[in-house]
Amino acid sequence: MVADSDGGRFLEEGNAATKFSRKVVDRVKNNLLFVLTLVAVFGGLILGVIVQQCVRPYSTDMVVVLLKFPGELLLRMLKCVILPLVVASVITGVGSINAKSCGRIGGMSVIYYLTTTIMASILGLCLVSIINRVQEVREQSILTRSPCR
């Protein structure tokens, strides 16, 4: 407690701003992964805009290939990890269910879940393949297109 200058009133040392800042710090500490993810996303966005503006005057095919490579590598690695991760989580979930306690409805729910997961995985893989093929055909047609006269 600190004495006020205009009389004998006492004020608390921790005013509202300090309490608010402590609450903010506690929330950030509790959600550190989320906060760091947001910081990384916005940092990447800003860095991408800066690099695009700096590289645009020197944009050659080699620069485009060199800047495109890390992104393609990341996406390909993610594609390799996602499906096994989904399958492993489904197998773990099904293995943890006690069939006797769930009864018939539980069994039907598990079958429904497994069927929809397998169908979604197959559909996703097919769509990715089709979209990649269409994109490759478009790139080939752009490269082989003759200039207008």
Backbone as CSV, one residue per row, in Angstrom:
resi,resn,N_x,N_y,N_z,CA_x,CA_y,CA_z,C_x,C_y,C_z
1,MET,0.835,-1.177,0.000,0.000,0.000,0.000,0.881,1.242,0.000
2,VAL,0.452,2.216,-0.783,1.200,3.468,-0.912,0.260,4.613,-0.568
3,ALA,0.774,5.617,0.165,-0.041,6.771,0.525,-0.216,7.671,-0.674
4,ASP,-1.448,8.202,-0.839,-1.724,9.111,-1.945,-1.209,10.490,-1.580
5,SER,-0.907,11.310,-2.582,-0.300,12.618,-2.341,-1.287,13.630,-1.763
6,ASP,-2.576,13.521,-2.008,-3.528,14.544,-1.558,-4.266,14.144,-0.283
7,GLY,-3.668,13.433,0.526,-4.343,13.092,1.764,-3.948,11.719,2.234
8,GLY,-4.706,11.194,3.107,-4.372,9.937,3.709,-4.951,8.724,3.002
9,ARG,-5.377,8.847,1.745,-5.923,7.684,1.053,-4.812,6.724,0.665
10,PHE,-5.140,5.474,0.699,-4.170,4.451,0.324,-4.609,3.789,-0.982
11,LEU,-3.639,3.567,-1.860,-3.904,2.910,-3.136,-3.183,1.578,-3.168
12,GLU,-3.743,0.653,-3.869,-3.066,-0.625,-4.047,-1.905,-0.439,-5.006
13,GLU,-0.825,-1.187,-4.762,0.325,-1.107,-5.656,0.003,-1.690,-7.024
14,GLY,-0.750,-2.761,-7.095,-1.095,-3.402,-8.364,-2.350,-2.776,-8.937
15,ASN,-2.188,-1.831,-9.843,-3.366,-1.195,-10.438,-3.965,-2.088,-11.520
16,ALA,-4.990,-1.602,-12.181,-5.730,-2.412,-13.152,-4.868,-2.804,-14.343
17,ALA,-3.990,-1.893,-14.775,-3.138,-2.197,-15.935,-2.186,-3.348,-15.623
18,THR,-1.646,-3.378,-14.413,-0.726,-4.452,-14.047,-1.463,-5.781,-13.943
19,LYS,-2.656,-5.763,-13.394,-3.440,-6.992,-13.295,-3.795,-7.511,-14.678
20,PHE,-4.166,-6.584,-15.567,-4.506,-6.976,-16.940,-3.290,-7.579,-17.643
21,SER,-2.124,-6.964,-17.467,-0.925,-7.487,-18.128,-0.550,-8.866,-17.575
22,ARG,-0.759,-9.077,-16.274,-0.501,-10.396,-15.706,-1.446,-11.442,-16.281
23,LYS,-2.718,-11.074,-16.470,-3.680,-11.996,-17.059,-3.297,-12.339,-18.498
24,VAL,-2.862,-11.323,-19.241,-2.457,-11.553,-20.628,-1.255,-12.482,-20.682
25,VAL,-0.271,-12.250,-19.834,0.918,-13.098,-19.801,0.554,-14.529,-19.425
26,ASP,-0.349,-14.692,-18.467,-0.786,-16.039,-18.079,-1.499,-16.743,-19.225
27,ARG,-2.357,-16.015,-19.948,-3.053,-16.619,-21.090,-2.076,-17.027,-22.182
28,VAL,-1.090,-16.171,-22.438,-0.091,-16.495,-23.463,0.706,-17.725,-23.050
29,LYS,1.076,-17.816,-21.788,1.815,-18.979,-21.310,0.988,-20.254,-21.430
30,ASN,-0.312,-20.162,-21.130,-1.174,-21.334,-21.225,-1.411,-21.772,-22.666
31,ASN,-1.383,-20.834,-23.601,-1.638,-21.121,-25.017,-0.406,-20.798,-25.864
32,LEU,0.747,-21.166,-25.396,1.991,-20.786,-26.058,2.102,-21.356,-27.470
33,LEU,1.705,-22.597,-27.660,1.795,-23.198,-28.988,0.914,-22.454,-29.988
34,PHE,-0.294,-22.103,-29.577,-1.205,-21.361,-30.444,-0.635,-19.986,-30.790
35,VAL,-0.107,-19.298,-29.797,0.458,-17.964,-30.027,1.663,-18.047,-30.962
36,LEU,2.533,-19.007,-30.731,3.703,-19.153,-31.598,3.301,-19.531,-33.026
37,THR,2.248,-20.324,-33.168,1.757,-20.672,-34.502,1.246,-19.431,-35.222
38,LEU,0.478,-18.598,-34.525,0.000,-17.356,-35.134,1.150,-16.431,-35.513
39,VAL,2.133,-16.313,-34.645,3.297,-15.472,-34.944,4.031,-15.997,-36.167
40,ALA,4.187,-17.314,-36.269,4.875,-17.904,-37.418,4.091,-17.705,-38.706
41,VAL,2.766,-17.821,-38.642,1.950,-17.628,-39.839,2.054,-16.194,-40.333
42,PHE,1.893,-15.231,-39.444,1.986,-13.835,-39.860,3.411,-13.462,-40.261
43,GLY,4.404,-14.023,-39.572,5.790,-13.785,-39.977,6.082,-14.333,-41.362
44,GLY,5.573,-15.535,-41.653,5.740,-16.111,-42.985,5.031,-15.302,-44.049
45,LEU,3.854,-14.791,-43.723,3.116,-13.954,-44.663,3.892,-12.683,-44.989
46,ILE,4.390,-12.022,-43.976,5.171,-10.797,-44.183,6.451,-11.098,-44.945
47,LEU,7.152,-12.161,-44.577,8.376,-12.543,-45.277,8.094,-12.875,-46.738
48,GLY,6.975,-13.569,-47.003,6.616,-13.902,-48.372,6.354,-12.676,-49.220
49,VAL,5.655,-11.695,-48.656,5.388,-10.458,-49.398,6.692,-9.713,-49.676
50,ILE,7.571,-9.661,-48.691,8.849,-8.963,-48.868,9.699,-9.658,-49.925
51,VAL,9.800,-10.979,-49.848,10.610,-11.720,-50.828,10.018,-11.574,-52.225
52,GLN,8.702,-11.615,-52.332,8.070,-11.473,-53.647,8.376,-10.103,-54.242
53,GLN,8.320,-9.066,-53.436,8.603,-7.730,-53.949,10.077,-7.558,-54.308
54,CYS,10.958,-8.204,-53.559,12.393,-8.085,-53.834,12.824,-8.914,-55.034
55,VAL,12.185,-10.058,-55.248,12.602,-10.982,-56.301,11.927,-10.660,-57.632
56,ARG,10.783,-9.996,-57.614,10.025,-9.751,-58.836,10.859,-9.132,-59.959
57,PRO,11.706,-8.134,-59.717,12.494,-7.582,-60.833,13.490,-8.583,-61.429
58,TYR,13.917,-9.553,-60.629,14.916,-10.515,-61.086,14.287,-11.873,-61.392
59,SER,12.996,-11.897,-61.621,12.275,-13.148,-61.778,12.666,-13.866,-63.062
60,THR,13.462,-14.899,-62.907,13.814,-15.770,-64.021,13.300,-17.161,-63.694
61,ASP,13.394,-18.047,-64.649,12.920,-19.411,-64.409,13.704,-20.086,-63.287
62,MET,14.990,-19.821,-63.197,15.818,-20.449,-62.167,15.429,-19.958,-60.774
63,VAL,15.152,-18.665,-60.638,14.747,-18.121,-59.341,13.411,-18.728,-58.923
64,VAL,12.481,-18.848,-59.864,11.171,-19.428,-59.556,11.325,-20.872,-59.102
65,VAL,12.160,-21.635,-59.788,12.367,-23.040,-59.422,12.995,-23.142,-58.031
66,LEU,13.983,-22.311,-57.746,14.658,-22.361,-56.449,13.728,-21.956,-55.303
67,LEU,12.845,-20.997,-55.538,11.927,-20.589,-54.479,10.746,-21.542,-54.347
68,LYS,10.409,-22.243,-55.415,9.282,-23.165,-55.393,9.646,-24.510,-54.752
69,PHE,10.913,-24.876,-54.803,11.358,-26.186,-54.339,11.048,-26.468,-52.868
70,PRO,11.377,-25.575,-51.912,11.077,-25.895,-50.503,9.587,-26.099,-50.233
71,GLY,8.738,-25.317,-50.885,7.297,-25.476,-50.692,6.796,-26.808,-51.209
72,GLU,7.269,-27.200,-52.390,6.874,-28.494,-52.942,7.367,-29.640,-52.061
73,LEU,8.578,-29.504,-51.560,9.140,-30.532,-50.687,8.287,-30.699,-49.427
74,LEU,7.891,-29.582,-48.814,7.052,-29.636,-47.620,5.707,-30.295,-47.921
75,LEU,5.065,-29.913,-49.015,3.765,-30.494,-49.350,3.865,-31.977,-49.636
76,ARG,4.907,-32.401,-50.299,5.076,-33.836,-50.572,5.307,-34.618,-49.290
77,MET,6.084,-34.048,-48.358,6.301,-34.725,-47.081,4.996,-34.828,-46.297
78,LEU,4.185,-33.770,-46.321,2.896,-33.814,-45.628,1.982,-34.869,-46.221
79,LYS,1.973,-34.983,-47.552,1.148,-36.003,-48.200,1.574,-37.405,-47.767
80,CYS,2.872,-37.601,-47.577,3.366,-38.919,-47.165,2.995,-39.239,-45.718
81,VAL,2.774,-38.222,-44.901,2.530,-38.438,-43.477,1.044,-38.517,-43.148
82,ILE,0.199,-37.790,-43.876,-1.202,-37.641,-43.482,-1.961,-38.959,-43.488
83,LEU,-1.914,-39.698,-44.581,-2.709,-40.927,-44.665,-2.283,-41.971,-43.621
84,PRO,-0.980,-42.254,-43.447,-0.621,-43.198,-42.374,-1.038,-42.715,-40.986
85,LEU,-1.006,-41.404,-40.765,-1.417,-40.871,-39.474,-2.911,-41.081,-39.237
86,VAL,-3.723,-40.853,-40.263,-5.166,-41.068,-40.142,-5.458,-42.542,-39.899
87,VAL,-4.822,-43.422,-40.660,-5.051,-44.857,-40.503,-4.630,-45.318,-39.106
88,ALA,-3.497,-44.824,-38.620,-3.038,-45.200,-37.280,-4.017,-44.715,-36.209
89,SER,-4.567,-43.519,-36.366,-5.521,-43.025,-35.369,-6.819,-43.829,-35.404
90,VAL,-7.256,-44.241,-36.604,-8.464,-45.062,-36.700,-8.238,-46.418,-36.041
91,ILE,-7.115,-47.037,-36.314,-6.814,-48.345,-35.724,-6.719,-48.238,-34.203
92,THR,-6.095,-47.181,-33.712,-5.990,-46.981,-32.265,-7.366,-46.775,-31.641
93,GLY,-8.200,-45.967,-32.307,-9.548,-45.720,-31.788,-10.392,-46.974,-31.755
94,VAL,-10.325,-47.774,-32.814,-11.107,-49.011,-32.872,-10.575,-50.015,-31.852
95,GLY,-9.278,-50.055,-31.673,-8.696,-50.997,-30.718,-9.033,-50.674,-29.279
96,SER,-9.324,-49.412,-28.986,-9.613,-49.033,-27.604,-11.080,-49.218,-27.226
97,ILE,-11.929,-49.552,-28.195,-13.353,-49.726,-27.919,-13.618,-51.143,-27.412
98,ASN,-14.381,-51.233,-26.347,-14.802,-52.525,-25.817,-16.090,-52.930,-26.526
99,ALA,-16.033,-53.978,-27.326,-17.162,-54.370,-28.165,-18.369,-54.804,-27.338
100,LYS,-18.147,-55.440,-26.209,-19.265,-55.939,-25.401,-20.046,-54.798,-24.759
101,SER,-19.349,-53.756,-24.314,-20.050,-52.664,-23.643,-20.773,-51.759,-24.634
102,CYS,-20.317,-51.711,-25.879,-20.951,-50.841,-26.878,-22.193,-51.462,-27.484
103,GLY,-22.200,-52.756,-27.631,-23.359,-53.419,-28.210,-23.430,-53.260,-29.717
104,ARG,-24.631,-53.480,-30.239,-24.813,-53.469,-31.694,-24.643,-52.063,-32.282
105,ILE,-25.175,-51.053,-31.611,-25.066,-49.685,-32.128,-23.609,-49.239,-32.140
106,GLY,-22.861,-49.600,-31.135,-21.438,-49.269,-31.112,-20.685,-49.930,-32.253
107,GLY,-21.004,-51.201,-32.511,-20.369,-51.909,-33.614,-20.706,-51.290,-34.955
108,MET,-21.969,-50.910,-35.131,-22.377,-50.266,-36.380,-21.694,-48.903,-36.528
109,SER,-21.524,-48.190,-35.422,-20.840,-46.890,-35.478,-19.385,-47.058,-35.897
110,VAL,-18.729,-48.071,-35.363,-17.337,-48.340,-35.729,-17.240,-48.698,-37.207
111,ILE,-18.140,-49.540,-37.688,-18.130,-49.924,-39.106,-18.377,-48.698,-39.983
112,TYR,-19.339,-47.863,-39.584,-19.629,-46.643,-40.341,-18.406,-45.719,-40.369
113,TYR,-17.771,-45.547,-39.227,-16.599,-44.678,-39.123,-15.459,-45.200,-40.000
114,LEU,-15.187,-46.494,-39.926,-14.129,-47.081,-40.737,-14.436,-46.956,-42.232
115,THR,-15.675,-47.202,-42.614,-16.062,-47.128,-44.024,-15.919,-45.708,-44.555
116,THR,-16.422,-44.736,-43.812,-16.324,-43.350,-44.287,-14.877,-42.870,-44.314
117,THR,-14.065,-43.297,-43.372,-12.658,-42.898,-43.376,-11.933,-43.476,-44.581
118,ILE,-12.179,-44.745,-44.871,-11.534,-45.372,-46.037,-12.013,-44.713,-47.323
119,MET,-13.320,-44.441,-47.429,-13.836,-43.781,-48.625,-13.259,-42.376,-48.789
120,ALA,-13.133,-41.639,-47.693,-12.568,-40.288,-47.761,-11.102,-40.330,-48.170
121,SER,-10.361,-41.308,-47.670,-8.952,-41.441,-48.045,-8.809,-41.752,-49.527
122,ILE,-9.605,-42.681,-50.013,-9.545,-43.044,-51.435,-9.959,-41.859,-52.308
123,LEU,-11.045,-41.182,-51.927,-11.501,-40.021,-52.686,-10.444,-38.917,-52.697
124,GLY,-9.828,-38.668,-51.559,-8.782,-37.650,-51.484,-7.597,-37.967,-52.375
125,LEU,-7.149,-39.215,-52.343,-6.020,-39.612,-53.195,-6.374,-39.506,-54.671
126,CYS,-7.583,-39.899,-55.036,-8.007,-39.806,-56.442,-8.088,-38.349,-56.897
127,LEU,-8.670,-37.484,-56.060,-8.786,-36.073,-56.430,-7.419,-35.409,-56.562
128,VAL,-6.508,-35.726,-55.663,-5.160,-35.158,-55.759,-4.496,-35.605,-57.052
129,SER,-4.649,-36.872,-57.405,-4.056,-37.376,-58.650,-4.662,-36.689,-59.866
130,ILE,-5.983,-36.544,-59.888,-6.651,-35.907,-61.021,-6.245,-34.448,-61.137
131,ILE,-6.229,-33.732,-60.024,-5.877,-32.310,-60.054,-4.433,-32.128,-60.510
132,ASN,-3.529,-32.971,-60.042,-2.136,-32.871,-60.477,-2.006,-33.147,-61.965
133,ARG,-2.744,-34.119,-62.483,-2.691,-34.430,-63.919,-3.194,-33.248,-64.741
134,VAL,-4.299,-32.650,-64.319,-4.848,-31.501,-65.044,-3.860,-30.347,-65.030
135,GLN,-3.225,-30.125,-63.892,-2.255,-29.038,-63.794,-1.053,-29.308,-64.693
136,GLU,-0.579,-30.544,-64.750,0.542,-30.875,-65.628,0.171,-30.673,-67.095
137,VAL,-1.055,-31.052,-67.483,-1.504,-30.866,-68.865,-1.570,-29.378,-69.193
138,ARG,-2.067,-28.565,-68.266,-2.126,-27.118,-68.498,-0.726,-26.534,-68.667
139,GLU,0.198,-26.945,-67.815,1.566,-26.431,-67.928,2.189,-26.827,-69.256
140,GLN,1.945,-28.069,-69.708,2.488,-28.520,-70.992,1.874,-27.737,-72.144
141,SER,0.561,-27.464,-72.064,-0.069,-26.712,-73.151,0.417,-25.279,-73.189
142,ILE,0.719,-24.706,-72.038,1.260,-23.336,-72.009,2.658,-23.317,-72.591
143,LEU,3.459,-24.324,-72.264,4.838,-24.366,-72.772,4.899,-24.613,-74.277
144,THR,3.965,-25.398,-74.806,4.005,-25.742,-76.230,3.167,-24.807,-77.088
145,ARG,2.441,-23.890,-76.487,1.587,-22.972,-77.237,2.460,-22.039,-78.082
146,SER,2.073,-21.856,-79.319,2.827,-20.957,-80.202,2.404,-19.525,-79.945
147,PRO,3.313,-18.578,-80.099,2.979,-17.170,-79.845,1.991,-16.647,-80.880
148,CYS,1.189,-15.697,-80.504,0.189,-15.107,-81.410,0.882,-14.278,-82.467
149,ARG,0.305,-14.272,-83.665,0.890,-13.476,-84.755,-0.076,-12.446,-85.217
